[in-house]
């Protein structure tokens, strides 16, 4: 058994059974090992950013570790941006990255790069296999680390992949128990939440399932505000979901939103920070004098902390949790707007849907309608590196094959990972892609104004719009094997969404606003 075979067997023995891949020559022995293990599902993505973004979406929705296969330093570098988003969302990912044989490294071949450096810049844990006997143990330890919601990378030198493993496969051990806050601090936080001006800001597993229920009960018992981050990694929304107040994106609006708060207890979330610095404005939006209590960091034991906080607050079974009521608006007629997209989606999404959100500027018009539609899970862009939506949707669809997935993305953002359409077609994934075609990077107009810069002239406008020539998303979809249609009216969108629901595999709607 060679090192590559031992690594594949280690992954399968440790319940890692999906590998999103874009391999090259250095990984051929690993590819051959995957080929002899059909119980490992291998999914080809045509760009490494699709590989890492899909692994992120899979991890968020499955709760399990996702595997990737990448090629050398340049390949890992291509996947870096979506690993950044995954890291911000605490997604557990194991990267297997091929490298040249150890004896070949000294020759500085054309594709040789500082792989250790680029991997270390985004991974929580990196190990280079320099001997075939260490491959399986490195893989097992990487999976153990990733189970804690971290990015782990195994650098697999080609000679270690083809060499005799001697030791055979290993099995990953359970992750170490996550850190828990001191019980005295939990008691103090519970008491503080009952005081005027207090808020509880939650993220991670506190935004869906058991964690959201606990957070809702704590808010009901103490009377505090219950908050969620704008870029929640995964949050339950729609009918019956716990009613969180989401922080706004805009710095001024966030400052208004938090005005009057005297204390914010944070569980699974960092203190609020403005997305960018703006001249003459503070970097953080909380009011002066507001106490920030970092009770539980994002990589700590969020569920345990919420359980203890609920006990300390005196929560019992009689608590009435504030929940989202369902309201589905009527479809209107006329030219399509962001609000019209929201109304269309609110009517179309079935209970249990998964929505991946990268509608940056149009989102303010879309989501107020969808938030109060059927119960669903929402995935957001946690790290702000655009191009997350389409590959995240791939991973979510693989993780949850019985749940319809909706990918809602701006046209500029979607072009970063347009190749993901091909993978969706090949895998026949049930994804409805809604491209919000506003013909530009519209968020940059708002940011230019917020920075106090002059209105865009010729050069700035040329860098913000994508109108000359216009992108043809229906043609782009067809070129990747995906059916599609363009709509520019609200009633047209409604019909297109019905068509999508009756279409096997992916379907793309170019929604022109």
PALO-627761 format. One record per residue (C-alpha): z, y, x. Coordinates in steps of 0.001 Angstrom, whole numbers, plus 524288, in hexadecimal, padded with zeros to 5 digits. Layout:
BEGIN
ZYX/...
***
This chain:
BEGIN
800008000080000/7FC1B80D20805CA/80360819E680452/7FABE81ED47F951/7FCDF812797F151/80B878134C7F379/80B6E821627EED4/803FD81E597E243/80D308130D7DF51/818CC81BF07E210/813C0826057D866/8119D81BDE7CDC3/81ED2815857D02D/824CF8230B7CE92/81DEA825CF7C183/813CE82F2E7C708/8078E82A0C7C06C/7FE88835EC7BFAD/7F7AA83BE77CB60/7EF77848367C9FF/7E62D847F77D56D/7DBEF84E907DDCB/7DAD4845C27E9BE/7D3458468F7F673/7D04F83E0E80241/7DE3283DD08078B/7E304837DD7FAC1/7D92C82CBD7F9A5/7E314821FD7FC53/7EC16827C57F216/7E085828567E8AB/7DDA781A057EB96/7EBD4816AA7E8D3/7EB4D81E017DBE4/7DEEF8167D7D89F/7E630809927D94A/7F11280E537D059/7EAF3811447C30E/7F845813F27BD19/7F808820C77C493/7F03382A8F7BC8D/7E7DE832AE7C5C1/7E22583F467C061/7D810846C87C82D/7D8728559A7C7CF/7CD1B85CFB7CDEE/7D5B0867307D47A/7E318865897DA85/7E8DA8704E7D20B/7E56D867B47C67A/7EC7B85C497CCF1/7F934863AD7CEF0/7F87686AEC7C1EE/7F65D85E307BA97/801DE857FA7C19C/80A298639C7BD6D/80658862407AF1D/808BF8539C7AF9C/816508555F7B567/81A2A85FCD7AB8F/8168A857A579FC2/819F3849F07A476/8267684D137ABB2/821758438A7B5F4/81C9D8457B7C3CF/80E1A8482E7C556/80669843C67D137/7FB6184AFA7D817/7F1C8846ED7E29A/7EC9F852097EB17/7E438853167F750/7E95785941803D9/7EE23867418056E/7E2B286E127FEAC/7E3CF865207F2D9/7F25E867607F1C9/7EFDF875E87F364/7E664875A97E7F4/7F12186FD27DF85/7FBB98793B7E438/7FB12883257D90F/7FDF0879647CE4F/8088D873147D686/80E85880AF7D6BC/80E6E880BB7C7DC/813F6872E37C7A7/81EE58769F7D0EE/822AB8822F7C85C/822E2878F17BCAE/82B3D86EA47C3B3/820E2864137C20E/822A88578D7C9B8/8164F8549A7D19F/8138084B517DCDD/807E884F607E544/8014E845227EDB4/7F93A84CB37F79F/7F099845D58014C/7EF8984A7280F48/7E8168464581B52/7ECB183A81822F7/7F77983E5082C53/7EF4783C1983887/7E4548447C832B2/7ECBF8508583064/7EC128552D83E8B/7DD528570583D66/7DE8E8620883347/7D3D585CBE82A5F/7CD298667182128/7D5D58633081570/7E274862E881D25/7EC2486D5D818E5/7FAA787035818F2/7FD088668E80DFB/80B9E865DC810B4/80C668749F80FAC/804BF8762880314/80BD186AAA7FCB9/8190086FBE80108/8163C87D2A7FB64/816A4878067ED5E/81D2186A9C7EDE5/82BCB868857ED0F/82A5985C5C7F578/81FC58583E7FF42/81EC384C0F8079D/813B48483C810B6/81186839A381201/80EE08377782080/81097828C081FEE/80BF281ED3815D8/81992819558144A/81EE38262F80EF7/814A0828738045E/81B51821127F957/828C3826C37FC08/822FB8347E7FCC1/81C728326E7EF92/828F182D587E968/830CE838D87EE73/8265D8426A7E9C9/8272F83CC17DC11/8360883D897DC56/8352684BF37DFF8/82AB084EC67D5CA/832FC8489C7CB18/83C1F8540A7CD07/8315885D8B7C8F4/82C69860B57D68F/81F9D860647DE27/81F46855727E83D/814008532D7F1B4/810BE847337F9CE/80708849B5804CE/7FFEE83CD380677/7F8FE83BCF8138C/7ECF083345812AB/7F1B68299281CE7/7FE788280A8157D/7F6D3825008092D/7EEB881A3F80F76/7F96E814E581860/802548096D81504/80DFD80E0980D0A/816548023B81141/8215F8063680804/8196F805E27FB58/81BDC80E957EF75/828778158B7EC0A/82E5281A9F7DF72/83324828727DD6E/8419982A387DB44/846AE832DF7D032/8478C841387D3C9/85461846B97D849/85CB684C527CD5A/8591A85A6B7CB2D/86327864AC7CE58/86C2D868DC7C363/87375875B87C21E/88229876507C335/888C4873C97B61E/890DA880307B749/88450887FE7B820/87F29880F67AC20/88B8A884817A4AF/88A7A892AD7A8F4/87C2A893417A4F4/87F3188D9C7977B/88992897F179564/8806F8A2C3799FD/875AC89E7E7909D/87E958A1A47851B/87FF98AFB578975/877298BACA7848E/86AB58BCE178C4C/869E78AEEA79173/85D878A6CA7927D/85A67898EA796B5/84D93897A779E44/848F48898079F0A/83D7D8826A7A55A/8392E874D37A98F/83DE0869B97A0C2/8461F873887995C/839F18781A79206/8365D86B9178AE5/83CA785F3E785AE/84B3185D157877A/84C9E868C879084/8470587260786A9/84FF686CEE77C18/85BD086F11784CB/8577D87CDD7881C/8558587FE8779B0/8631B87AF577657/8694C8830678132/8628888F4877C36/8669F88C4676E39/874B488A2377246/8763B895CB77B58/86D2289F91774C5/865EE8A26F78174/8575A8A5177826B/84F74899217861B/8449789C5D78FAF/839498953C79634/830D5899A37A1B0/8234289EE179EE3/81D40894417A776/82509888BE7A242/8206F87C1B7A8E3/82139874D979BF3/826FC8799378F26/827A78740878168/8223087D7F7775D/81DD087D6F76940/8245C8788675CF8/8322F873BF75F16/833038774876D83/83EE987E7777294/83C5F88D13771B7/83C77892D377F65/8390E8A0FF78229/82EF98A12C78D13/82F8D8ABE67973B/823748B49E79733/819F18B54F7A290/8192C8C4187A39A/823C88CA1F7AC20/826AC8D5867A2FA/8271A8CCBC7970D/830478C35D79DF9/839718CE817A169/8399A8D28A7930E/83B6D8C46178EEE/847908C2FD7977E/84D458D072794C1/85B5D8CF4079084/85DDC8C22B79716/86A898C1F579EAD/869CD8B3E37A38A/85F188A9B67A4EC/8631189BA97A784/857FB894367AE0F/8563D8858D7AC66/84A6687FC57B330/8444588D157B563/8444A8979F7BFD7/848528A5A67BCD1/83D628AD637B63E/834448B4707BF7E/8285F8BCC87BCCF/81BD48B5B77C008/817EA8C07C7C98F/81DD18CCB17CF7D/819EC8D9877C91C/81B798E71A7CF1A/8281E8ED9B7CB10/82D1C8E1DF7C361/837A48D7E67C6A5/833B88C9FF7CA32/83CAE8C3CD7C035/83D278C70A7B19F/84B758C5007AE16/853328D14D7AAB0/85C178D7577B4D1/869398D0977B523/8647B8C4397AE5E/86B138B85A7B486/862098AD237B832/8693E8A0247B832/860F0895CF7BF17/8686688A807B932/85E208800D7BBBA/8523E881267C4A8/8453387B607C09B/846B186F867C97F/854A386CC37C513/858DA8642F7B9A8/854A586C957AE37/857BA862F57A34A/86554860087A86A/8681486E897A9A4/863FA8710879B9B/86C4F865B0796DA/8784186AF379DF4/87566878C579973/874908740878B64/8819986CF378CA9/887E5878CF792EF/882D988183787F7/8887F8787E77D97/87B7C87438777E3/87C8686A5B76CCF/8735F8638F7635F/8743886E7875964/86CD08786B76191/860E387E0975AB7/8564C87FBA764CF/84C8088ACA7632D/83F5288417761E6/8313488843760B5/82BCE8880D752F6/81DB58848975062/8141088EF374C3B/8057E88C7674CC3/7FD4E8989F749E3/7F090898E474280/7E3EB8991974A2D/7DD778A67074962/7CF2B8A9FD74A2F/7C8168B2A2753DC/7C7238B4277627E/7D0098ABA276A9D/7DC188B1B9770CA/7E78E8AC6977876/7EF518AC9076BC5/7E44A8A50976547/7E51C89AA176FCE/7F3A5899D076CFA/7F1598981175E7A/7E6FA88DC87610C/7EFA3885E276A19/7FB4B8871E760E6/7F329880B975650/7ED418766F75F2B/7F804870CB7679D/7FE37864637622D/80C82860ED76398/80F4085B9F77116/8044B862E1777E3/8054F86778785F2/800588751B78906/7FDA18797B796DE/7FDDF8883E797D3/7F669890DB7A13F/7F21A89B37797A7/7F7388A65C79FD0/7F3BE8B32679915/7EFA78AD3378C0B/7FC508A59E78B08/803A78B0FB784DC/7FAA78AFE87791D/7F9B18A11A778B2/8074389B6C77A4E/80F188A26A76FA7/806EE89AC8765C5/8074188DC776CED/815D288E6E76FE9/818DF88CBD7616C/80EAB8825175E6C/810838738775F21/81A5086E09768DC/8146786D1077673/8174486DDF784FC/812518794D78D0A/80F7B878EE79BA6/80E98885FE7A2A3/80A0188ACE7AFD5/816D088AC57B744/812688902E7C44F/80822899FC7C01F/7FD6B893EF7C86A/7F22E8939C7BEDB/7EA0D887807BCD2/7F54887F207B7E0/7F12187D337A9BB/7E5B5873B47AA34/7EB8A86A337B427/7F8F586B007ADA6/7F253866E67A10A/7EC7085B287A812/7F9B8856B17ACA7/8002A8590179F7F/7F59A851207989E/7F732845CB7A227/806028462A7A08F/8057C846CE791A8/7F8F683FFF78D2B/7FD5283FD277EE9/7FF6D84E8E77E37/7F4258583677CC9/7F39B8625B78795/7EED2870597862C/7EB6F8780479279/7EAD4886A578FDF/7E5ED88E5B79B83/7DF9E89B3879ED3/7D1C6899F47A3E7/7D50489F787B142/7E07E896467B332/7D8F688A567AE89/7CE3988C797B89F/7D806889477C352/7D88187B177BEC5/7CC458795F7B683/7C9F986C267BD12/7D544866D17B4FB/7CBF1866117A96B/7C4A785B227B04B/7D10D8532E7B216/7D4A7855337A3D2/7C74E8500579FE0/7C7CA8444E7A906/7D564840757A452/7D2188436B795FC/7DE6884B817949D/7E19E851907876D/7E1B585FC778BBE/7DD0E86B6A783E1/7D9E38763778D85/7D9F08840C78810/7D42588DB6791B7/7D82889B8F78E45/7CBCE8A2817929C/7CFBE8B099794BC/7C6178B18079FFB/7CF478B54E7AAD5/7DC518B4DA7B1BC/7E1CE8BDC87A74D/7EFC18BCF07AC43/7EB828C4C07B82E/7E86C8D0997AFAE/7F67F8D09E7AAF7/7FBC08CE887B89D/7F37A8D98E7BE2D/7F9298E2D37B417/806F58DDC27B644/805AE8E04E7C4D6/8026C8EE747C1DD/7F4C98ED6B7C795/7E92D8F51C7C22E/7E0968EF387B79F/7D7158E5517BD41/7CA7E8EA887C2E7/7BE628E31C7C6ED/7C4838DAA97D170/7D0E78D75F7C9F5/7C9578D4527BD8E/7C05C8CB5C7C51E/7CC318C3B37C9C6/7D2468C2CD7BC35/7C6F98BECA7B368/7BEE78B2677B343/7B3DA8B7947AAD1/7A8218B8417B3E9/7A3B48ADC97B1DB/7AB538A8BB7A621/7B15589B567A769/7AB9D8917979DE3/7B6FD8888479AEB/7AF6E87FB9791C2/7A59E87D2E79C9A/7B07C87B6F7A686/7B70F8719C79D8E/7AA6586A2B79B59/7A827869B07A9ED/7B535862D57AB6C/7B2C8859577A039/7BAC886084795E9/7B60C8648A78879/7B7DD872E178566/7B4FA87E0C77C50/7B5D788CDB77CFB/7BC548947C771F3/7BE628A2F276FBE/7C4698A3057621E/7D16B89E3E75D0D/7CB4489555752FA/7C24188FFB75D85/7CE0388C9A765EA/7D4648859675A84/7C85087D1D758BE/7C75587A6F7673F/7D58687605767BF/7D2CB86C9375C90/7C724867397640C/7CF808659F77028/7D9BA85DDD768A1/7CF2D8544F76443/7C90B852E4771BB/7CC9F847D077AE0/7D00884CEE78841/7D03E85B2878C9D/7CA008665878523/7C8808746A789CA/7C859880B57817D/7C40588D70787A9/7CB418977F77F79/7C4F98A4BC781E6/7CDCE8B05677F4E/
***
